[in-house]
Amino acid sequence: MSNNEEKRASAIKFNYPNDTVPKVTASGTGDTAEYIIAVAEEHNIPVYKDPLLAKALGQLEVGDLVPPDLYSAVAEVLAFVYSLDQNQDKAEKIIMEGV
């Protein structure tokens, strides 16, 4: 990571079938990103490293639904998470990490 690039993290939640679209539940850079990742790790929530997606999600406000132009990228993350051998509750919350 270069000196002018801050660590980024965004969290999304998708509770199928109750939700139709994933929602941003946390987002930040620097110390906030570190905190989001630390909380995820403490709760065994998957952390998926995708700098471009983390940056795109970071442009959204907490509570925003993921926009259609990010559906494909988020679908790849959801497929990854659901393929993990974890319970459904943990798979509903995902952290995107990037620089």
C-alpha positions in Angstrom: 0.0 0.0 0.0 1.5 3.4 -1.0 1.6 6.3 1.4 -1.3 8.1 -0.2 -3.6 5.0 -0.2 -5.6 4.4 2.9 -7.0 1.0 3.9 -10.7 0.8 3.1 -13.4 -1.5 4.3 -17.1 -1.8 3.6 -19.6 -4.3 5.1 -22.7 -5.5 3.4 -25.6 -7.6 4.7 -27.9 -9.8 2.6 -30.5 -12.0 4.3 -32.1 -14.1 1.6 -35.1 -14.5 1.2 -36.0 -11.5 3.4 -33.8 -9.0 1.5 -34.0 -8.5 -2.3 -30.7 -6.5 -2.5 -27.6 -6.4 -0.2 -27.3 -3.3 2.0 -24.2 -1.4 3.1 -24.0 -1.7 6.9 -20.6 -0.1 7.5 -17.9 1.7 5.6 -14.7 3.6 6.2 -11.1 4.3 5.6 -8.0 4.3 7.8 -8.7 3.6 11.5 -12.4 3.1 10.8 -11.5 0.4 8.2 -9.2 -1.3 10.6 -12.0 -1.3 13.2 -14.6 -2.7 10.8 -12.2 -5.6 9.9 -11.2 -6.2 13.5 -14.9 -6.5 14.5 -15.6 -8.9 11.6 -12.7 -11.1 12.6 -13.8 -11.1 16.2 -17.2 -12.4 15.1 -15.9 -14.8 12.5 -17.5 -12.8 9.7 -15.8 -13.5 6.3 -13.4 -10.8 5.0 -13.1 -10.7 1.2 -10.3 -8.7 -0.3 -11.4 -6.8 -3.3 -9.9 -3.3 -3.5 -12.0 -2.1 -6.4 -15.3 -3.3 -4.8 -14.3 -1.9 -1.5 -13.7 1.5 -3.1 -17.0 1.4 -5.0 -19.0 0.4 -1.9 -17.1 3.1 0.0 -18.8 5.7 -2.2 -22.2 4.6 -0.8 -23.8 5.7 2.5 -24.4 3.3 5.3 -28.0 2.0 4.8 -27.8 2.3 1.0 -28.8 -0.7 -1.1 -26.1 -2.0 -3.4 -26.7 -0.5 -6.9 -27.4 -2.6 -9.9 -24.0 -1.8 -11.5 -22.3 -3.7 -8.6 -24.6 -6.7 -8.5 -22.2 -8.9 -10.5 -19.2 -8.2 -8.3 -21.3 -8.6 -5.1 -22.8 -11.8 -6.5 -19.2 -13.2 -6.7 -18.6 -12.3 -3.1 -21.9 -13.9 -2.0 -21.1 -17.1 -3.9 -17.7 -17.2 -2.2 -19.2 -16.7 1.3 -22.0 -19.2 0.8 -19.4 -21.8 -0.4 -17.7 -21.5 3.0 -18.6 -24.1 5.6 -20.2 -21.6 8.0 -23.7 -21.1 9.4 -26.2 -18.9 7.6 -26.0 -16.1 10.2 -22.3 -15.5 9.6 -22.7 -15.7 5.8 -25.2 -12.9 5.9 -22.6 -10.3 6.9 -19.6 -9.7 4.7 -16.7 -7.3 4.8 -15.0 -5.9 1.7 -11.4 -4.9 2.3 -9.1 -3.0 0.0 -6.6 -0.2 -0.3 
